[in-house]
């Protein structure tokens, strides 16, 4: 990652100059994880916190993990602050106001035949091997896992999951997720991939990660070249706003792309982050410039503590409609509502009715789903 320090507008270069941090330390992904911003005192040194955020640190710390890499903290705090980024990671007392929020909105616990293997679709599973994250997004739909300690690359959990996947010959596609599955040693990750490649019916291995966004220094050439040896490997990342696409992030994405790894992006529609046409269009354009296809734009789940971040479905439909004809078709993500029975594309065809402020939708399986208080 030495080349980053030669780019005087990279986050690494600016941070090492302003914060007087040793460059080698700042560019180390393990140093970044060991120095996450977790306390109110640490946050005050980076951000101009308001009263709701200060109280959020005091009251929310035992409800959902707080953690922000110095990279992401510096990026979101510089030049007066990128509010679109801060909204995603800073706790707030608003998280206590959410009468509709659920602990497990996708009922993943009920659809896990063995611990941390979510099997909803017949041909693929989500294998939740990780618990740690470079940043703990306040809208995370897996907040419940924060209360279950010791799940990060737990040997028994991984062994049990591999045995289940090997026993189900219908499974051809494995999504490795968490948490963030790239927050482990190269050796641990390669061991997992190698074990999956030993299962003959597993053809596709995918990773869901936010490291390009919040910890780009993890994605070294050495690491991405290791992934290349196990193709086909796919990676979906999670940029929510164009401010997150920095020279540092661009280099991480290039390392992945140059290793022949197809990249997709799954954003979440969030209030004050990407809920306007210009913000969303800018994000989608920037992603395609860096060889990342905007794949999904998720409607925010009904997870506890997220009412202040959720955007009405009506607004989301209007945003997607406004993108048509104005940016390239392959740069327009599919607007998706994730439900316990699978993903439902949000479009006029799938919306059956508006009942008060509830939205009635039909899934691809013909099931009727009611999304509460989601229309306006």
KEKE-3310 file (N, C-alpha, C; in steps of 0.2 Angstrom, whole numbers, plus 5000, padded with zeros to 4 digits):
npx = (5004:5011:5010:4999:5004:5010:5000:4994:4981:4975:4966:4975:4987:4983:4979:4990:4998:4990:4986:4998:5002:5011:5015:5016:5009:4996:4992:4991:4980:4977:4981:4972:4960:4963:4963:4950:4937:4928:4923:4915:4924:4935:4928:4924:4936:4937:4925:4912:4901:4883:4870:4862:4870:4880:4873:4869:4881:4883:4871:4869:4879:4879:4869:4870:4885:4898:4910:4922:4933:4949:4953:4940:4934:4942:4940:4926:4925:4933:4935:4925:4915:4907:4891:4883:4890:4893:4880:4878:4886:4888:4881:4864:4852:4840:4839:4831:4818:4807:4794:4791:4802:4811:4820:4825:4822:4822:4820:4831:4836:4827:4828:4840:4848:4859:4870:4873:4872:4862:4849:4839:4836:4835:4847:4858:4867:4869:4884:4888:4902:4909:4910:4916:4917:4923:4917:4902:4887:4873:4861:4861:4855:4858:4860:4857:4867:4877:4876:4880:4894:4910:4909:4917:4925:4924:4930:4923:4910:4912:4917:4905:4896:4902:4901:4887:4885:4892:4883:4872:4868:4862:4866:4875:4881:4889:4888:4899:4899:4894:4894:4910:4919:4932:4939:4950:4964:4975:4978:4968:4956:4960:4960:4947:4941:4947:4943:4929:4931:4934:4922:4913:4900:4899:4900:4901:4909:4905:4909:4903:4907:4913:4925:4932:4926:4927:4939:4950:4964:4965:4964:4975:4987:4993:4984:4972:4977:4979:4965:4962:4967:4957:4946:4929:4927:4917:4914:4904:4902:4899:4895:4888:4887:4894:4904:4912:4920:4935:4952:4960:4950:4948:4960:4960:4948:4953:4963:4956:4948:4958:4962:4954:4941:4924:4914:4901:4889:4880:4869:4861:4845:4845:4840:4845:4857:4858:4846:4842:4840:4852:4862:4861:4863:4876:4883:4881:4886:4900:4903:4903:4913:4924:4924:4914:4898:4883:4872:4861:4849:4844:4829:4828:4829:4816:4823:4827:4828:4830:4821:4823:4831:4825:4818:4803:4795:4788:4796:4808:4804:4802:4815:4822:4815:4818:4831:4831:4835:4843:4856:4867:4860:4865:4870:4861:4854:4844:4829:4826:4816:4820:4814:4808:4805:4813:4820:4811:4808:4806:4794:4781:4773:4774:4769:4754:4744:4741:4738:4732:4746:4754:4762:4757:4764:4769:4778:4791:4787:4773:4769:4761:4766:4767:4773:4776:4771:4778:4775:4774)
npy = (4994:5006:5014:5023:5033:5041:5048:5063:5067:5056:5048:5042:5048:5062:5059:5055:5066:5076:5070:5066:5052:5037:5032:5018:5012:5017:5012:4999:4986:4979:4987:4997:4991:4988:5000:5006:5018:5019:5025:5038:5049:5046:5048:5062:5068:5067:5071:5083:5082:5081:5084:5073:5063:5062:5057:5046:5038:5036:5029:5019:5010:4997:4991:4990:4986:4999:5005:5012:5013:5022:5026:5028:5036:5048:5051:5054:5065:5075:5091:5098:5088:5074:5072:5062:5051:5050:5048:5035:5028:5034:5033:5037:5045:5043:5030:5024:5026:5018:5010:5000:4992:4977:4963:4952:4954:4947:4934:4925:4916:4906:4900:4894:4879:4874:4882:4898:4896:4901:4896:4899:4900:4886:4883:4890:4897:4908:4910:4914:4918:4927:4940:4952:4969:4982:4995:4998:4998:5008:5004:4990:4974:4963:4965:4958:4948:4953:4951:4938:4931:4927:4922:4924:4918:4905:4890:4878:4881:4884:4872:4864:4871:4869:4855:4854:4860:4852:4841:4844:4843:4851:4864:4876:4888:4898:4911:4920:4928:4939:4950:4954:4945:4947:4951:4943:4933:4930:4917:4910:4914:4908:4895:4892:4895:4885:4873:4874:4873:4860:4854:4846:4850:4864:4878:4892:4905:4918:4934:4945:4961:4975:4981:4987:5000:5005:5000:5000:4996:4983:4976:4970:4968:4955:4948:4949:4942:4929:4926:4925:4913:4904:4905:4902:4917:4929:4946:4956:4973:4987:5002:5017:5030:5043:5049:5040:5034:5034:5039:5029:5019:5016:5011:4999:4993:4991:4982:4971:4969:4968:4956:4948:4947:4948:4963:4969:4980:4983:4994:5002:5011:5026:5038:5055:5051:5044:5047:5056:5061:5066:5062:5048:5046:5050:5042:5029:5032:5034:5022:5013:5019:5014:5000:4993:4986:4993:4984:4980:4990:4991:4992:4999:4987:4983:4984:4985:5001:5009:5018:5032:5032:5025:5026:5031:5019:5024:5035:5028:5021:5032:5038:5028:5028:5040:5039:5031:5032:5043:5039:5026:5010:4998:5004:5006:5001:4987:4989:4983:4974:4965:4950:4937:4926:4928:4939:4953:4962:4979:4986:4993:4982:4972:4977:4975:4982:4997:4999:5009:5015:5004:4993:4981:4967:4955:4941:4932:4919:4919:4922:4933:4948:4960:4975:4986:5002:5009:5016:5031)
npz = (5000:4999:4988:4990:4999:4990:4984:4985:4988:4994:5008:5017:5016:5019:5032:5039:5039:5045:5058:5063:5063:5062:5045:5041:5051:5050:5038:5040:5041:5053:5063:5061:5065:5078:5083:5083:5084:5098:5110:5118:5121:5112:5100:5101:5098:5085:5078:5077:5088:5091:5103:5103:5098:5107:5118:5113:5112:5126:5130:5120:5120:5125:5118:5104:5096:5095:5083:5074:5060:5061:5048:5042:5051:5050:5036:5036:5045:5040:5033:5038:5039:5033:5032:5027:5029:5042:5048:5046:5055:5068:5084:5090:5100:5093:5090:5099:5096:5089:5085:5076:5074:5073:5080:5073:5058:5046:5050:5051:5060:5062:5050:5049:5047:5053:5065:5060:5046:5034:5026:5014:5000:4988:4981:4986:5000:5014:5023:5038:5044:5051:5064:5067:5062:5051:5052:5062:5056:5059:5054:5053:5049:5056:5069:5081:5082:5088:5101:5103:5108:5102:5089:5078:5065:5071:5075:5077:5073:5059:5055:5057:5048:5036:5035:5034:5022:5013:5014:5007:4992:4983:4985:4976:4977:4988:4999:5008:5023:5036:5050:5044:5032:5028:5038:5044:5045:5031:5030:5037:5029:5017:5020:5023:5010:5003:5008:5005:4991:4990:4991:4979:4973:4976:4966:4965:4974:4985:4992:5004:5009:5018:5018:5007:5008:5021:5026:5017:5016:5019:5007:4999:4986:4987:4995:4987:4975:4981:4982:4969:4965:4967:4959:4952:4960:4968:4973:4983:4987:4998:4996:5001:4998:4987:4993:5000:4991:4988:4983:4990:4992:4979:4974:4982:4976:4963:4965:4967:4956:4946:4949:4943:4948:4949:4953:4963:4969:4984:4990:5003:5005:5012:5024:5022:5017:5004:4998:4987:4970:4964:4973:4973:4959:4957:4965:4959:4946:4950:4955:4943:4936:4943:4940:4946:4948:4951:4960:4969:4977:4993:5001:5017:5031:5043:5056:5073:5080:5069:5063:5060:5050:5039:5023:5014:5003:4992:4989:4986:4974:4966:4964:4957:4946:4941:4938:4926:4909:4911:4916:4912:4908:4915:4926:4935:4950:4956:4964:4980:4992:5006:5012:5024:5016:5005:4992:4986:4971:4971:4963:4952:4947:4957:4968:4976:4984:4993:5009:5020:5027:5025:5014:5002:4995:4982:4982:4972:4974:4975:4987:4999:5006:5019:5022:5035:5038:5027:5016:5014)
capx = (5000:5015:5009:4994:5007:5012:4995:4993:4974:4973:4965:4981:4992:4981:4978:4997:5000:4987:4986:5004:5002:5016:5012:5016:5004:4990:4991:4990:4973:4976:4982:4965:4955:4965:4962:4943:4934:4923:4921:4913:4930:4938:4923:4925:4942:4936:4918:4908:4895:4878:4868:4859:4875:4884:4869:4869:4887:4882:4866:4868:4885:4877:4863:4873:4892:4901:4916:4924:4941:4952:4952:4933:4932:4945:4937:4919:4926:4937:4932:4918:4911:4902:4885:4880:4894:4892:4874:4879:4891:4887:4875:4860:4846:4834:4838:4826:4811:4806:4789:4790:4808:4811:4826:4827:4817:4822:4819:4836:4837:4822:4830:4847:4848:4865:4872:4877:4871:4856:4847:4832:4835:4837:4854:4863:4867:4873:4888:4890:4907:4912:4907:4919:4916:4927:4912:4896:4882:4868:4855:4863:4850:4861:4862:4856:4873:4882:4875:4882:4901:4914:4907:4921:4929:4924:4932:4917:4904:4914:4917:4898:4893:4905:4898:4880:4885:4894:4878:4866:4871:4858:4870:4880:4883:4890:4890:4903:4897:4895:4900:4914:4923:4939:4943:4953:4971:4975:4978:4961:4952:4961:4958:4939:4939:4950:4938:4923:4932:4934:4915:4912:4894:4900:4903:4902:4910:4905:4910:4900:4912:4913:4932:4934:4923:4929:4946:4953:4971:4965:4964:4982:4988:4995:4978:4968:4980:4977:4958:4962:4968:4951:4940:4926:4926:4914:4913:4899:4904:4893:4896:4881:4887:4900:4910:4915:4924:4941:4958:4962:4945:4949:4965:4957:4944:4957:4967:4951:4946:4964:4963:4948:4935:4918:4912:4895:4888:4873:4868:4854:4842:4845:4838:4850:4863:4858:4839:4840:4842:4858:4866:4861:4866:4883:4886:4881:4891:4907:4905:4905:4920:4929:4922:4909:4891:4877:4868:4855:4848:4839:4825:4831:4825:4813:4827:4826:4832:4832:4816:4825:4835:4822:4815:4797:4795:4786:4802:4813:4802:4803:4822:4824:4811:4821:4837:4830:4836:4848:4862:4867:4855:4869:4872:4855:4853:4837:4827:4824:4814:4822:4809:4810:4805:4817:4820:4806:4809:4801:4791:4773:4771:4774:4765:4747:4740:4743:4733:4734:4753:4757:4763:4756:4768:4769:4785:4791:4784:4766:4767:4759:4770:4765:4778:4772:4773:4783:4774:4776)
capy = (5000:5011:5019:5027:5039:5045:5052:5068:5068:5050:5048:5040:5054:5067:5057:5054:5072:5080:5067:5064:5045:5034:5029:5011:5010:5019:5008:4992:4985:4976:4993:5001:4987:4989:5007:5008:5023:5015:5028:5045:5053:5046:5051:5069:5070:5067:5073:5088:5078:5085:5081:5066:5058:5061:5053:5039:5034:5034:5025:5014:5006:4991:4989:4988:4988:5005:5004:5015:5013:5028:5028:5030:5042:5054:5053:5057:5070:5080:5097:5100:5082:5071:5070:5056:5045:5050:5046:5028:5025:5037:5031:5042:5043:5042:5023:5022:5028:5014:5005:4994:4988:4970:4960:4948:4955:4942:4927:4921:4911:4901:4897:4891:4872:4874:4888:4903:4895:4903:4893:4901:4898:4879:4882:4894:4898:4913:4907:4919:4915:4933:4944:4959:4974:4988:5000:4995:5002:5008:5001:4983:4970:4957:4968:4953:4944:4957:4949:4932:4932:4921:4919:4927:4912:4900:4883:4873:4884:4883:4864:4862:4873:4865:4848:4854:4862:4846:4836:4847:4843:4856:4870:4877:4895:4900:4918:4921:4935:4940:4952:4955:4940:4949:4953:4937:4932:4927:4910:4908:4915:4903:4888:4892:4894:4879:4868:4875:4871:4853:4851:4846:4853:4871:4881:4899:4907:4925:4937:4951:4964:4983:4983:4993:5006:5007:4997:4998:4993:4976:4972:4971:4964:4948:4945:4948:4937:4923:4925:4923:4906:4900:4907:4909:4921:4936:4950:4962:4977:4991:5009:5020:5037:5044:5052:5034:5032:5038:5035:5023:5014:5015:5006:4992:4990:4989:4976:4965:4969:4966:4949:4945:4946:4953:4967:4972:4984:4983:4999:5003:5017:5029:5045:5059:5048:5043:5048:5061:5059:5068:5058:5041:5045:5051:5035:5024:5033:5033:5015:5011:5021:5009:4993:4990:4987:4994:4978:4981:4996:4988:4996:4997:4983:4985:4982:4989:5007:5012:5022:5038:5031:5022:5030:5027:5015:5028:5039:5024:5020:5038:5038:5023:5030:5046:5037:5029:5037:5048:5036:5020:5005:4994:5008:5007:4995:4984:4991:4977:4973:4958:4947:4931:4921:4930:4946:4955:4968:4984:4990:4993:4975:4968:4980:4974:4987:5002:4998:5014:5016:4998:4991:4974:4965:4948:4938:4927:4912:4920:4924:4940:4951:4966:4979:4990:5009:5010:5020:5038)
capz = (5000:4999:4983:4993:5002:4985:4981:4991:4990:4997:5015:5021:5016:5023:5039:5042:5039:5050:5064:5065:5064:5058:5039:5041:5056:5047:5032:5043:5043:5059:5067:5060:5069:5085:5086:5081:5088:5102:5116:5117:5121:5105:5095:5102:5095:5077:5076:5081:5090:5094:5110:5102:5097:5113:5123:5109:5114:5133:5131:5116:5119:5127:5114:5098:5095:5091:5081:5067:5059:5060:5041:5040:5055:5047:5030:5037:5049:5037:5029:5041:5040:5028:5036:5024:5032:5050:5050:5046:5060:5074:5087:5091:5104:5089:5089:5104:5094:5083:5087:5072:5073:5075:5082:5067:5053:5040:5053:5049:5065:5060:5043:5049:5049:5058:5067:5055:5039:5033:5020:5011:4993:4987:4978:4989:5007:5017:5028:5042:5048:5054:5068:5068:5056:5051:5055:5064:5053:5063:5051:5052:5050:5060:5076:5086:5082:5092:5108:5104:5108:5100:5083:5073:5063:5076:5071:5077:5069:5052:5053:5056:5042:5030:5034:5031:5014:5009:5014:5003:4985:4979:4986:4972:4978:4995:5001:5014:5025:5044:5050:5038:5032:5026:5044:5047:5042:5024:5030:5039:5024:5012:5023:5022:5003:5000:5011:5001:4984:4991:4990:4972:4971:4976:4960:4966:4981:4985:4998:5006:5013:5018:5018:5002:5010:5028:5028:5010:5016:5020:5001:4996:4980:4990:4997:4981:4971:4984:4980:4962:4964:4969:4955:4952:4966:4967:4979:4983:4993:5001:4996:5001:4995:4983:4997:5002:4985:4989:4980:4994:4990:4972:4974:4984:4971:4957:4966:4967:4948:4942:4951:4939:4953:4947:4959:4963:4975:4987:4995:5007:5004:5019:5024:5023:5015:4997:4996:4982:4964:4963:4977:4970:4952:4958:4968:4953:4941:4952:4955:4937:4934:4946:4938:4951:4945:4956:4959:4973:4982:4997:5006:5024:5035:5049:5061:5079:5080:5062:5060:5058:5043:5034:5018:5011:4997:4987:4987:4982:4967:4962:4963:4952:4940:4938:4935:4919:4903:4913:4917:4909:4911:4919:4932:4939:4954:4957:4971:4983:4998:5008:5017:5027:5011:4999:4990:4981:4968:4972:4957:4952:4946:4963:4973:4976:4986:4998:5015:5025:5025:5024:5007:5001:4989:4980:4981:4966:4975:4976:4994:5001:5011:5022:5025:5039:5038:5023:5009:5014)
cpx = (5004:5013:5003:4998:5010:5006:4993:4986:4971:4971:4971:4986:4990:4981:4985:5000:4997:4987:4992:5005:5007:5012:5011:5010:4997:4988:4990:4983:4972:4977:4975:4960:4956:4964:4955:4941:4928:4920:4919:4919:4934:4934:4924:4931:4942:4930:4916:4901:4889:4875:4865:4864:4879:4880:4869:4875:4886:4877:4866:4874:4884:4871:4866:4881:4893:4908:4917:4931:4943:4952:4945:4931:4935:4942:4930:4919:4929:4933:4925:4914:4907:4897:4883:4884:4893:4886:4874:4882:4890:4881:4871:4854:4840:4833:4833:4819:4810:4800:4788:4796:4808:4819:4829:4822:4817:4821:4824:4837:4833:4824:4838:4847:4854:4867:4876:4876:4864:4854:4840:4831:4838:4844:4859:4862:4871:4877:4891:4896:4911:4907:4909:4917:4921:4923:4906:4890:4876:4861:4856:4857:4852:4863:4862:4862:4878:4882:4878:4890:4904:4912:4912:4926:4930:4925:4926:4911:4906:4914:4910:4895:4896:4902:4891:4880:4887:4888:4872:4869:4867:4862:4875:4884:4883:4892:4893:4902:4898:4891:4904:4919:4930:4943:4945:4960:4970:4974:4971:4956:4953:4959:4951:4938:4942:4945:4932:4925:4933:4927:4913:4906:4894:4904:4905:4903:4910:4906:4906:4904:4911:4920:4934:4931:4926:4936:4949:4960:4971:4966:4970:4982:4990:4988:4973:4971:4979:4970:4958:4963:4962:4945:4936:4924:4923:4914:4908:4901:4898:4894:4889:4881:4894:4906:4914:4920:4930:4947:4960:4957:4946:4954:4963:4953:4948:4961:4962:4949:4952:4965:4957:4942:4930:4916:4905:4894:4881:4873:4862:4852:4841:4843:4844:4857:4863:4851:4837:4843:4849:4863:4867:4864:4873:4886:4886:4886:4899:4908:4907:4911:4925:4927:4918:4902:4887:4872:4861:4855:4842:4835:4827:4826:4821:4816:4826:4831:4834:4826:4818:4829:4831:4818:4809:4798:4793:4792:4807:4811:4803:4810:4824:4821:4815:4828:4837:4831:4841:4855:4862:4863:4859:4871:4866:4854:4845:4835:4824:4822:4816:4817:4811:4809:4809:4816:4814:4808:4804:4799:4784:4770:4770:4770:4757:4742:4743:4737:4735:4741:4757:4757:4762:4760:4767:4776:4785:4788:4776:4764:4766:4763:4768:4771:4775:4775:4778:4782:4776:4778)
cpy = (5006:5017:5024:5034:5043:5050:5057:5070:5062:5052:5047:5045:5060:5066:5057:5061:5076:5077:5065:5056:5042:5031:5022:5008:5011:5014:5001:4991:4982:4982:4997:4997:4988:4996:5010:5013:5020:5020:5035:5050:5052:5049:5059:5072:5070:5071:5079:5085:5083:5081:5074:5061:5057:5056:5046:5035:5032:5028:5018:5009:4999:4987:4986:4991:4995:5004:5007:5015:5020:5031:5031:5036:5048:5056:5056:5063:5076:5085:5098:5094:5080:5068:5063:5050:5045:5047:5038:5025:5028:5035:5038:5040:5042:5034:5020:5023:5024:5008:4999:4990:4981:4968:4956:4948:4950:4934:4922:4915:4905:4897:4895:4884:4870:4881:4892:4901:4896:4900:4894:4899:4891:4879:4886:4895:4905:4910:4912:4918:4921:4936:4951:4962:4980:4994:4996:5000:5002:5005:4993:4979:4963:4960:4962:4949:4947:4954:4942:4932:4926:4918:4920:4921:4907:4893:4878:4875:4883:4876:4862:4864:4870:4858:4848:4856:4856:4841:4838:4848:4848:4863:4871:4884:4896:4907:4918:4928:4935:4945:4953:4950:4941:4951:4946:4937:4929:4920:4907:4908:4909:4896:4887:4891:4887:4873:4868:4872:4863:4850:4852:4850:4861:4874:4888:4900:4915:4928:4943:4955:4972:4985:4988:5000:5009:5005:4995:4995:4986:4972:4974:4967:4956:4945:4944:4942:4930:4921:4922:4916:4901:4902:4901:4911:4928:4940:4956:4966:4982:4998:5012:5027:5038:5046:5046:5032:5036:5035:5029:5017:5012:5010:4999:4989:4988:4983:4970:4964:4966:4958:4945:4944:4951:4956:4969:4976:4984:4988:4998:5010:5020:5036:5050:5057:5047:5044:5053:5059:5060:5064:5051:5041:5046:5045:5030:5026:5032:5026:5012:5013:5017:5002:4990:4991:4988:4988:4979:4987:4993:4994:4994:4993:4986:4982:4987:4995:5011:5016:5029:5038:5028:5027:5027:5024:5019:5032:5035:5023:5026:5039:5034:5025:5036:5044:5034:5034:5042:5045:5029:5014:5001:4997:5009:5001:4993:4986:4985:4977:4965:4956:4940:4925:4923:4937:4947:4962:4973:4988:4989:4986:4971:4971:4979:4979:4991:5002:5003:5016:5010:4996:4983:4972:4957:4946:4934:4921:4913:4922:4932:4943:4958:4970:4985:4997:5011:5014:5027:5040)
cpz = (5000:4994:4985:4995:4996:4982:4986:4992:4993:5005:5019:5021:5020:5031:5043:5043:5045:5057:5067:5067:5059:5052:5039:5046:5053:5041:5034:5044:5050:5064:5067:5065:5076:5088:5083:5086:5091:5107:5114:5117:5115:5100:5095:5098:5087:5075:5080:5083:5092:5100:5109:5101:5103:5118:5119:5111:5121:5133:5126:5116:5121:5123:5108:5098:5092:5090:5074:5066:5059:5053:5040:5044:5052:5041:5031:5041:5046:5034:5032:5042:5035:5032:5034:5027:5039:5052:5050:5052:5067:5078:5089:5096:5100:5088:5094:5102:5088:5085:5083:5071:5076:5076:5076:5061:5047:5043:5051:5054:5064:5053:5043:5052:5054:5059:5062:5048:5038:5026:5018:5004:4992:4985:4981:4997:5009:5023:5032:5047:5052:5059:5068:5061:5057:5054:5057:5062:5058:5061:5050:5054:5054:5067:5081:5087:5087:5099:5109:5103:5105:5093:5077:5071:5068:5073:5071:5073:5061:5050:5052:5050:5036:5029:5032:5024:5010:5009:5009:4996:4981:4980:4981:4973:4985:4996:5008:5017:5033:5047:5043:5037:5030:5032:5048:5043:5035:5025:5032:5033:5018:5014:5022:5014:5000:5002:5007:4994:4984:4990:4983:4969:4972:4971:4961:4973:4981:4992:4999:5011:5012:5018:5013:5004:5016:5030:5021:5010:5018:5013:4997:4990:4982:4991:4991:4976:4974:4982:4973:4961:4965:4965:4953:4959:4964:4973:4978:4989:4994:5002:4996:4998:4992:4987:5000:4997:4985:4984:4984:4992:4983:4971:4976:4979:4965:4959:4966:4959:4944:4944:4947:4943:4951:4953:4958:4969:4978:4992:4998:5006:5011:5019:5026:5020:5007:4994:4992:4976:4962:4967:4974:4963:4953:4961:4962:4948:4943:4953:4949:4934:4937:4945:4943:4948:4951:4955:4963:4977:4987:5001:5013:5028:5041:5055:5067:5078:5074:5059:5057:5052:5038:5029:5015:5004:4991:4984:4983:4975:4963:4960:4957:4945:4937:4936:4928:4914:4905:4914:4914:4912:4916:4925:4936:4943:4954:4964:4974:4990:5000:5013:5019:5021:5005:4997:4985:4978:4969:4965:4957:4951:4952:4969:4972:4978:4992:5003:5020:5023:5025:5016:5007:4995:4988:4979:4974:4967:4976:4983:4995:5007:5013:5025:5028:5038:5034:5017:5009:5021)
residu = (UNK:UNK:UNK:UNK:UNK:UNK:UNK:UNK:UNK:UNK:UNK:UNK:UNK:UNK:UNK:UNK:UNK:UNK:UNK:UNK:UNK:UNK:UNK:UNK:UNK:UNK:UNK:UNK:UNK:UNK:UNK:UNK:UNK:UNK:UNK:UNK:UNK:UNK:UNK:UNK:UNK:UNK:UNK:UNK:UNK:UNK:UNK:UNK:UNK:UNK:UNK:UNK:UNK:UNK:UNK:UNK:UNK:UNK:UNK:UNK:UNK:UNK:UNK:UNK:UNK:UNK:UNK:UNK:UNK:UNK:UNK:UNK:UNK:UNK:UNK:UNK:UNK:UNK:UNK:UNK:UNK:UNK:UNK:UNK:UNK:UNK:UNK:UNK:UNK:UNK:UNK:UNK:UNK:UNK:UNK:UNK:UNK:UNK:UNK:UNK:UNK:UNK:UNK:UNK:UNK:UNK:UNK:UNK:UNK:UNK:UNK:UNK:UNK:UNK:UNK:UNK:UNK:UNK:UNK:UNK:UNK:UNK:UNK:UNK:UNK:UNK:UNK:UNK:UNK:UNK:UNK:UNK:UNK:UNK:UNK:UNK:UNK:UNK:UNK:UNK:UNK:UNK:UNK:UNK:UNK:UNK:UNK:UNK:UNK:UNK:UNK:UNK:UNK:UNK:UNK:UNK:UNK:UNK:UNK:UNK:UNK:UNK:UNK:UNK:UNK:UNK:UNK:UNK:UNK:UNK:UNK:UNK:UNK:UNK:UNK:UNK:UNK:UNK:UNK:UNK:UNK:UNK:UNK:UNK:UNK:UNK:UNK:UNK:UNK:UNK:UNK:UNK:UNK:UNK:UNK:UNK:UNK:UNK:UNK:UNK:UNK:UNK:UNK:UNK:UNK:UNK:UNK:UNK:UNK:UNK:UNK:UNK:UNK:UNK:UNK:UNK:UNK:UNK:UNK:UNK:UNK:UNK:UNK:UNK:UNK:UNK:UNK:UNK:UNK:UNK:UNK:UNK:UNK:UNK:UNK:UNK:UNK:UNK:UNK:UNK:UNK:UNK:UNK:UNK:UNK:UNK:UNK:UNK:UNK:UNK:UNK:UNK:UNK:UNK:UNK:UNK:UNK:UNK:UNK:UNK:UNK:UNK:UNK:UNK:UNK:UNK:UNK:UNK:UNK:UNK:UNK:UNK:UNK:UNK:UNK:UNK:UNK:UNK:UNK:UNK:UNK:UNK:UNK:UNK:UNK:UNK:UNK:UNK:UNK:UNK:UNK:UNK:UNK:UNK:UNK:UNK:UNK:UNK:UNK:UNK:UNK:UNK:UNK:UNK:UNK:UNK:UNK:UNK:UNK:UNK:UNK:UNK:UNK:UNK:UNK:UNK:UNK:UNK:UNK:UNK:UNK:UNK:UNK:UNK:UNK:UNK:UNK:UNK:UNK:UNK:UNK:UNK:UNK:UNK:UNK:UNK:UNK:UNK:UNK:UNK:UNK:UNK:UNK:UNK:UNK:UNK:UNK:UNK:UNK:UNK:UNK:UNK:UNK:UNK:UNK:UNK:UNK:UNK:UNK:UNK:UNK:UNK:UNK:UNK:UNK:UNK:UNK:UNK:UNK:UNK:UNK:UNK:UNK:UNK:UNK:UNK)
# end
